[in-house]
Every structure is written in structure tokens, then in C-alpha cells.
């Protein structure tokens, strides 16, 4: 995990692969700052009650919750996940 990603991410759950979801949990004290950066860079597909955001970035689709959880779909390996997170959080 890069230093930038480590500043914002508390933990990563799940395994990478075409059919699996990866859950990224943001650090509580950095959650709002991280969400702001992600919403600036990703493309919004839909929003539910200001609490759940369906987004895309590059070719990846993911869902962001206001609680600080992010669920990525179809990330094939940890290197890709770390690169996407770093690009979103820079």
C-alpha cells in the first residue's frame, strides 16, 4: 500500500478477482477528506439520499458509502486496487 493510500485507508477486506468485490474502509478521521477527493475525480452514475454514491473511475465501477466504506467491483489484483486508490486520493 502506498503512503498516500495508507494515510486514508484503515483496512481492505475481500480478495481481488473478476467476480469478487473488495471492501475498502477509510480511516474515520480522514473519511470526509477522502470522500471529497474521490467525488471530485470519479464520475457519478447515481446517488441515493446523499448517503450512497455509484461511481466509475477509468473502467472500474464502485460504490461509496457516506460511512467511509467503498466497494470495488472487478478489480483483478492488489496492484491495480492500490493504483486506483492512489489516483483517486492524490
Phi, psi and omega in degrees: 000132180287165181298320180298313180296317180298332178294330186251335188261128177278311179200161178236128181241149178096177181242151178279149178161165185299325186256002184247155177262148177242129180257124177249127179252123180279152175295137185302316184285347180247001187303310184295319178296317179295315180299321178298315179296317181296315181294332176291322189265331183271163178264125181281124175265316177200161181222136180244112174053027179066012184245332183231128181240126171265121187230163169228148175214125190055233179259011186260139179251139179204163181239131180246132178254143180300340179288347179105014176259140177233130178245113178266141178248135171074021174280124189277333180206167184293328179297317179295316179301313180297322179293316180296315178300315179299317179297321180288326188262355178291000000 
